[in-house]
Amino acid sequence: MKSPRLIAAALALAFATAACGSSTPTASSDGPVTLDVWLMKDSVTPDFLQRFTSDFEAENSGIKLNVQIQEWGGIGQKVVSALASNDAPDVIEVGNTQVAQYAASGGVVDLTDKVDELGGGDWIPGLRDPGAVDGKQYGIPYYAANRVVIYNKDLFAAAGITAPPKTRAEWLDTTAKLNQGTTQGIYLPGQNWYVLSGFLWDEGGDLAVKDGDRWKGGLGTPAGAAAVDFYRSLQALGQGPKDSDEAKPQQTDVFARGDVAQLIAVPGAAGLITKANPALEGKLGFFPIPGKTADEPGAVFTGGSDLIVPQSSTHPDQAYTMIKALAGEKWQTELAKAMNYVPNRTSLASALAENPGAAAMAAGAVNGHGTPQSPNWAAVEAKNPVKDFLTAVLTGGDVAAEAERADDVIATALNSGK
């Protein structure tokens, strides 16, 4: 993978070459402009896209939308290439954790002056914060998803548990009561670093922090020690493997056997569970990951998308008009209902009230977070020292020593090219 500094240099050269070699095309004076828009696969249904397009074009007679659906595989390099060209789309949907990488190129429009107009004070933090780099808002929150606890109602009832836990302490007590006989209290694989990240944020820490212009890992801190201690206590109340993640084996298949009381996953995993075991249809419940106190849910990693405008967009004003509509109250509410995604505003969570899983997800999203805002974060995930750290600690390794080892890998990756 090229370093972000090399990518930025390449993009700067491409911008200069494009500026010298061609003139910017202008819209025809006798017809509407056409906006080229890249949206990602599964971010909208065909029906939603048709309704949004028809409504938007009716209300904005001078704009036509040309929406192209993109695959997630290989999208990073495709966006980098587009940003470096003089023929980029006008609007691009990007993963919320990718905004920092693209903003580092200098090829993304700064939309900070639009935040208030777009209702930015109400944006969920897990989309708002990753979209802002060095105090400037480049990514406009689009939609989000995060993990919740999926539970087996029959196993809860058999253990005499009548309500989901509200705090971490209650969660441990509840899980211990469930973890009896042939029932696993929870299935938590040892390398679920997304879950550990939530516990770390709950303790006031982070996976990495900036010290001046340098990054350092955040596992070897009191917050890191407290987070892994809670993870270890919870993970022990089940039979999850200590040396693999939620995909090995597929945790939904394990839960589908019917002897696991709880699972941490996005709500959509419930569909995979009931597909594997139809007998569990109607027997699954959901609740937000509990926090340290009952007045706030536990912190969660927020996945999802932001919308950006490339600097080389031919129609940046019209691009903003389209983003304003798609990120606005009307279409955010429609998107939430159509896709069961968390809308970009906390005040719109009620749009998911009729779907228990999505409602639990929206409740947890108010304490959502993103990964550290470094253009090099992808290099950390490629090595994923957090997974190795968890396995080492869960199998008896010294927490301080293993945290130091992981922090060194994180810092090396984030400071690469400086």
Disulfide bonds with the S-S distance in Angstrom:
none
